[in-house]
Amino acid sequence: QAQLVESGGGSVQAGGSLRLSCVYFDDIHNERCMGWFRQAMGKKREGVAGVEGDGPTKYADSVKGRFTVSKDIRKRTLYLQMNNLTAEDTAMYYCASRRGVRCPDPDAAEKSDFGGGWGQGTQVTVSS
């Protein structure tokens, strides 16, 4: 069984909104940093947002004020609410879990920082 399963991606017009979900199946993730990454075609995977095991959130500069990350441990689900989307947000979005409570700065986060599990990704396409 996959550790993390994303959903909610799709195609929207610029200015629109989407909410991504990431379901996890092990309560060990409840107290871990969990985050969202994205990878556009031909580009490196980059950090988007993270929520620390005890609640604080962090965002990449490019999404501050537009995206909101949250986690509902009762539903074992991580969310990413994305508003005012632009074409530059087009990418495959992945959720990931880190073996630790604290999250790195998303602007500096590396894939290797999240060794606790990855989802398969969900595509977000924004048309201008």
MARPA-957941 format. One record per residue: residue in one letter; x, y, z of N, C-alpha, C, O, CB in turn. Coordinates in steps of 0.05 Angstrom, whole numbers, padded with zeros to 5 digits, always signed. Glycine has a CB too. Example, Ala and Ser with C-alpha at 12.3 -4.5 7.8 and 13.67 -1.06 7.14 Angstrom:
// MARPA-957941
a+00264-00114+00156+00246-00090+00156+00264-00066+00156+00285-00066+00169+00226-00089+00181 s+00257-00045+00142+00273-00021+00143+00258+00001+00157+00268+00023+00161+00282-00012+00114 
END
This chain:
// MARPA-957941
q+00017-00024+00000+00000+00000+00000+00018+00025+00000+00037+00027+00015-00019+00000+00025 a+00011+00044-00018+00026+00068-00019+00024+00083+00007+00003+00083+00021+00016+00086-00042 q+00046+00097+00015+00046+00111+00040+00029+00137+00038+00014+00143+00057+00074+00119+00048 l+00031+00150+00016+00018+00176+00012+00004+00176-00015+00016+00168-00035+00039+00200+00015 v-00020+00186-00016-00035+00187-00041-00047+00214-00045-00064+00223-00029-00057+00165-00041 e-00038+00228-00066-00049+00255-00072-00073+00254-00090-00077+00234-00105-00027+00273-00085 s-00089+00275-00088-00112+00278-00107-00119+00308-00108-00108+00324-00092-00136+00261-00098 g-00136+00315-00126-00146+00343-00127-00134+00360-00150-00143+00383-00154-00140+00356-00102 g-00115+00349-00164-00104+00364-00186-00124+00367-00209-00145+00355-00209-00078+00351-00196 g-00117+00384-00228-00135+00389-00251-00126+00412-00267-00104+00423-00263-00163+00392-00241 s-00143+00421-00285-00138+00444-00302-00156+00467-00294-00180+00464-00292-00142+00436-00332 v-00144+00490-00291-00160+00514-00284-00149+00538-00299-00127+00537-00310-00159+00519-00253 q-00164+00559-00300-00155+00583-00313-00141+00600-00292-00145+00598-00268-00179+00599-00325 a-00124+00618-00302-00109+00636-00284-00129+00651-00266-00150+00660-00275-00092+00655-00300 g-00122+00653-00241-00139+00666-00222-00157+00647-00207-00170+00654-00187-00156+00686-00236 g-00158+00622-00216-00175+00602-00203-00162+00589-00179-00140+00597-00171-00183+00581-00223 s-00176+00570-00168-00167+00556-00143-00170+00526-00146-00186+00516-00161-00184+00566-00119 l-00153+00513-00131-00154+00484-00128-00146+00476-00100-00132+00491-00087-00136+00469-00149 r-00157+00454-00090-00148+00443-00065-00137+00415-00069-00151+00397-00078-00170+00444-00044 l-00112+00412-00062-00100+00385-00064-00102+00371-00037-00102+00384-00016-00070+00388-00072 s-00105+00345-00038-00106+00329-00014-00085+00307-00016-00078+00297-00037-00134+00316-00010 c-00075+00299+00007-00056+00277+00009-00063+00260+00033-00060+00268+00056-00026+00288+00012 v-00073+00236+00027-00081+00218+00048-00057+00200+00055-00043+00191+00038-00105+00200+00039 y-00054+00197+00081-00033+00178+00091-00045+00156+00108-00067+00160+00119-00011+00194+00107 f-00031+00134+00110-00043+00110+00122-00030+00101+00148-00036+00080+00158-00043+00088+00102 d-00011+00117+00157+00003+00110+00182+00004+00134+00200+00012+00155+00193+00032+00100+00175 d-00005+00130+00225-00006+00152+00244+00021+00163+00251+00023+00184+00264-00020+00142+00269 i+00042+00149+00243+00069+00160+00248+00072+00188+00235+00089+00204+00244+00091+00141+00237 h+00058+00193+00214+00060+00218+00200+00046+00241+00215+00051+00264+00208+00048+00216+00172 n+00030+00235+00234+00015+00256+00249+00034+00276+00262+00028+00300+00262-00002+00243+00270 e+00057+00266+00272+00075+00284+00287+00099+00291+00271+00119+00302+00282+00083+00270+00313 r+00099+00286+00245+00121+00292+00228+00116+00318+00213+00093+00326+00208+00127+00270+00209 c+00138+00331+00204+00136+00351+00184+00126+00338+00158+00136+00317+00150+00164+00366+00179 m+00105+00350+00146+00096+00341+00120+00095+00365+00102+00089+00387+00110+00068+00327+00122 g+00101+00361+00076+00103+00383+00058+00094+00377+00030+00088+00354+00023+00130+00394+00058 w+00093+00398+00015+00086+00397-00014+00109+00407-00030+00122+00427-00024+00060+00413-00020 f+00115+00392-00051+00135+00399-00071+00121+00401-00098+00099+00391-00101+00159+00379-00072 r+00134+00413-00117+00124+00413-00144+00148+00412-00164+00170+00420-00158+00107+00438-00150 q+00142+00401-00187+00162+00399-00208+00150+00405-00235+00133+00390-00245+00175+00371-00208 a+00158+00427-00246+00149+00434-00273+00166+00420-00294+00189+00411-00288+00150+00465-00277 m+00156+00417-00318+00170+00404-00339+00198+00416-00343+00200+00440-00347+00154+00405-00365 g+00218+00399-00342+00245+00408-00347+00258+00423-00324+00280+00434-00327+00245+00425-00370 k+00245+00425-00301+00256+00440-00279+00260+00421-00255+00250+00399-00253+00237+00463-00271 k+00276+00431-00236+00281+00417-00212+00257+00417-00193+00241+00436-00193+00306+00429-00197 r+00254+00395-00178+00233+00394-00158+00238+00415-00137+00260+00417-00126+00230+00366-00146 e+00217+00431-00130+00221+00452-00110+00200+00451-00088+00178+00441-00092+00219+00479-00124 g+00208+00460-00065+00190+00460-00042+00170+00482-00045+00175+00504-00056+00206+00464-00016 v+00146+00476-00036+00123+00495-00038+00114+00504-00010+00113+00528-00004+00100+00483-00053 a+00109+00485+00007+00098+00491+00034+00102+00467+00052+00104+00445+00043+00068+00500+00032 g+00102+00473+00078+00105+00451+00097+00090+00458+00123+00087+00481+00130+00134+00445+00103 v+00081+00437+00137+00069+00440+00163+00084+00423+00183+00087+00399+00178+00038+00433+00163 e+00094+00435+00204+00110+00421+00223+00092+00403+00241+00068+00406+00242+00126+00440+00241 g+00105+00384+00253+00091+00364+00269+00073+00376+00290+00053+00364+00298+00110+00345+00281 d+00080+00399+00301+00064+00412+00322+00049+00436+00311+00038+00452+00327+00082+00420+00345 g+00047+00439+00285+00029+00458+00273+00039+00482+00257+00026+00489+00237+00015+00469+00294 p+00062+00494+00264+00071+00517+00248+00075+00510+00218+00081+00488+00211+00097+00528+00259 t+00070+00530+00202+00071+00526+00173+00093+00544+00161+00101+00565+00172+00044+00532+00159 k+00103+00536+00138+00123+00550+00123+00116+00550+00094+00104+00531+00084+00151+00538+00128 y+00124+00571+00079+00117+00574+00051+00140+00584+00035+00157+00599+00045+00093+00593+00048 a+00141+00576+00010+00160+00587-00009+00151+00616-00015+00127+00622-00015+00162+00570-00034 d+00170+00633-00020+00163+00661-00026+00144+00663-00049+00127+00681-00049+00189+00677-00032 s+00146+00646-00069+00130+00648-00093+00100+00642-00088+00083+00648-00104+00140+00629-00114 v+00093+00630-00065+00065+00622-00060+00054+00636-00035+00030+00633-00029+00063+00593-00057 k+00070+00651-00020+00060+00664+00004+00036+00682-00003+00037+00697-00022+00082+00680+00017 g+00016+00680+00014-00008+00696+00010-00028+00684-00009-00050+00694-00011+00000+00723+00001 r-00020+00663-00024-00038+00650-00043-00044+00622-00035-00067+00612-00040-00026+00651-00071 f-00025+00608-00024-00029+00580-00017-00030+00577+00014-00018+00592+00029-00005+00563-00028 t-00046+00556+00022-00048+00550+00051-00045+00520+00055-00060+00504+00042-00075+00560+00062 v-00027+00512+00072-00022+00484+00078-00035+00478+00105-00033+00494+00123+00008+00477+00077 s-00047+00454+00107-00059+00446+00133-00059+00416+00134-00056+00402+00114-00088+00458+00136 k-00063+00406+00158-00065+00377+00162-00087+00371+00182-00089+00383+00203-00037+00366+00173 d-00103+00351+00175-00124+00341+00192-00116+00313+00201-00119+00294+00185-00152+00342+00178 i-00107+00310+00225-00097+00284+00234-00120+00264+00238-00116+00240+00237-00081+00286+00259 r-00145+00274+00243-00167+00256+00246-00173+00242+00219-00181+00219+00219-00192+00271+00256 k-00169+00257+00198-00174+00246+00171-00149+00236+00158-00149+00225+00136-00187+00268+00153 r-00126+00238+00172-00100+00230+00161-00096+00242+00134-00089+00229+00115-00098+00199+00160 t-00100+00268+00132-00099+00282+00106-00084+00308+00108-00089+00324+00127-00127+00286+00095 l-00066+00312+00090-00052+00338+00086-00066+00352+00063-00073+00340+00043-00022+00333+00080 y-00069+00379+00066-00082+00394+00045-00064+00417+00035-00046+00426+00049-00109+00406+00056 l-00070+00425+00010-00057+00450+00000-00079+00465-00015-00087+00457-00037-00033+00443-00019 q-00088+00486-00003-00108+00504-00016-00092+00524-00032-00075+00539-00022-00126+00518+00005 m-00098+00525-00058-00084+00542-00076-00103+00562-00089-00122+00554-00103-00069+00526-00098 n-00099+00587-00084-00116+00609-00095-00100+00627-00114-00075+00627-00113-00128+00625-00072 n-00114+00641-00130-00102+00660-00149-00079+00647-00164-00057+00657-00166-00091+00685-00133 l-00086+00625-00176-00065+00609-00190-00056+00624-00216-00072+00638-00228-00076+00581-00198 t-00031+00620-00223-00020+00631-00247-00007+00608-00264-00004+00586-00254+00001+00653-00241 a-00001+00615-00288+00011+00594-00306+00037+00584-00294+00045+00561-00299+00016+00606-00334 e+00051+00600-00278+00076+00592-00266+00072+00570-00245+00091+00558-00236+00090+00616-00254 d+00047+00566-00236+00042+00545-00216+00037+00518-00230+00034+00498-00216+00017+00552-00200 t+00037+00517-00256+00034+00491-00270+00057+00473-00264+00080+00479-00268+00031+00496-00300 a+00050+00449-00254+00070+00430-00246+00057+00404-00236+00033+00403-00232+00089+00441-00224 m+00073+00384-00232+00065+00360-00217+00070+00366-00188+00091+00375-00180+00079+00334-00226 y+00050+00362-00171+00052+00368-00143+00054+00342-00127+00038+00323-00132+00028+00385-00133 y+00073+00341-00109+00077+00317-00092+00075+00324-00063+00084+00346-00054+00105+00305-00099 c+00064+00306-00047+00066+00309-00018+00088+00291-00008+00095+00270-00020+00039+00303-00004 a+00099+00298+00015+00122+00283+00026+00122+00286+00056+00112+00305+00068+00148+00293+00014 s+00134+00266+00068+00137+00265+00097+00166+00265+00105+00183+00252+00092+00122+00241+00109 r+00173+00279+00126+00200+00281+00135+00203+00266+00162+00185+00267+00178+00209+00310+00138 r+00226+00253+00167+00230+00239+00192+00239+00259+00213+00262+00260+00221+00251+00217+00189 g+00220+00275+00222+00226+00295+00242+00202+00314+00244+00185+00315+00227+00251+00310+00236 v+00202+00329+00266+00180+00348+00271+00183+00374+00255+00163+00384+00245+00178+00354+00301 r+00206+00383+00253+00212+00409+00240+00214+00407+00210+00223+00387+00199+00237+00422+00252 c+00205+00428+00197+00207+00430+00168+00229+00449+00159+00233+00469+00172+00180+00439+00156 p+00243+00443+00138+00262+00462+00127+00247+00484+00113+00224+00482+00107+00282+00448+00108 d+00261+00506+00109+00251+00528+00093+00244+00517+00065+00262+00506+00052+00271+00552+00091 p+00219+00519+00056+00213+00508+00029+00230+00518+00006+00235+00503-00013+00184+00514+00023 d+00239+00543+00008+00256+00553-00013+00284+00540-00014+00298+00542-00034+00260+00583-00010 a+00290+00526+00008+00316+00513+00009+00314+00483+00011+00334+00468+00012+00333+00523+00032 a+00289+00473+00012+00285+00444+00017+00294+00427-00007+00290+00435-00030+00256+00439+00023 e+00305+00405-00001+00313+00386-00022+00296+00360-00019+00286+00354+00003+00343+00379-00019 k+00294+00346-00041+00280+00320-00040+00291+00302-00019+00276+00287-00006+00281+00306-00068 s+00317+00303-00015+00330+00285+00004+00323+00292+00033+00329+00276+00052+00360+00286+00000 d+00312+00316+00038+00304+00324+00065+00279+00309+00074+00273+00309+00098+00299+00354+00066 f+00265+00296+00055+00240+00283+00061+00242+00254+00055+00234+00244+00034+00216+00296+00045 g+00253+00239+00075+00257+00211+00071+00235+00193+00084+00239+00169+00085+00283+00203+00083 g+00213+00206+00092+00193+00190+00106+00171+00180+00087+00152+00167+00096+00181+00206+00127 g+00173+00187+00062+00153+00177+00043+00144+00198+00024+00144+00222+00030+00129+00166+00058 w+00137+00190+00000+00128+00207-00022+00103+00196-00035+00099+00172-00036+00150+00212-00043 g+00086+00215-00045+00064+00207-00061+00072+00205-00090+00095+00210-00098+00041+00226-00058 q+00053+00197-00106+00058+00193-00135+00055+00218-00151+00063+00219-00174+00040+00171-00146 g+00043+00239-00139+00040+00264-00153+00012+00268-00165-00002+00249-00172+00060+00267-00174 t+00004+00293-00167-00021+00301-00180-00015+00326-00197-00003+00345-00187-00044+00306-00159 q-00025+00326-00221-00018+00347-00240-00037+00371-00237-00061+00368-00235-00020+00336-00269 v-00024+00394-00237-00039+00420-00237-00031+00435-00261-00007+00440-00266-00033+00436-00211 t-00051+00443-00277-00046+00458-00302-00063+00483-00301-00087+00483-00298-00053+00441-00327 v-00049+00506-00304-00062+00532-00303-00059+00545-00330-00037+00549-00339-00051+00550-00280 s-00081+00552-00342-00080+00565-00368-00084+00595-00365-00101+00604-00349-00101+00553-00387 s-00069+00610-00380-00071+00639-00378-00089+00651-00399-00093+00675-00400-00043+00652-00381 
END
